[in-house]
Amino acid sequence: MGMYLRVLILLSLITLFAGCLDYGNGGLSGTYESNSNEDNQKLNNLNLEGKTEVLEFYADWCGYCKALEPTMNQLENEGVKIIKINTDKYPELARQFGIRGLPTVIYIKDGKIVGRTVGYAPEEITKKAKALYD
């Protein structure tokens, strides 16, 4: 009985920490018809040069991404500039940023990537996002 309980706990922990990670399709899930011109246009429109921004890569099907929404909305209300990028709509853009799991938050300071958080970590995201503006 003790071994069965240990296996059950281990499987539960693996499921809990796996989150929305999907390594089978370049870090993204589903089948896409990528329009790389559209993705390149989106990347060009980001125009991150010299800017301080937070990029949030998410998918509508990702439960942890949905759970992170209140944190991201609160940060926006506090003046943090957040650009939300749906990986299902812009898969090439996600690949360009090396997105391998969702949600992924990338911190941009003066146009350069200064940090990254992968997975559901609202406290860490809040701390790093606010530190960008200090």
Secondary structure as UniProt FT lines:
FT   HELIX           2..18
FT   STRAND          20..21
FT   TURN            24..27
FT   HELIX           36..46
FT   TURN            49..50
FT   STRAND          53..58
FT   TURN            60..61
FT   HELIX           63..77
FT   TURN            78..79
FT   STRAND          82..86
FT   TURN            87..89
FT   HELIX           91..96
FT   TURN            97..98
FT   STRAND          101..102
FT   STRAND          104..109
FT   TURN            110..111
FT   STRAND          112..118
FT   HELIX           122..131
FT   TURN            132..133
//
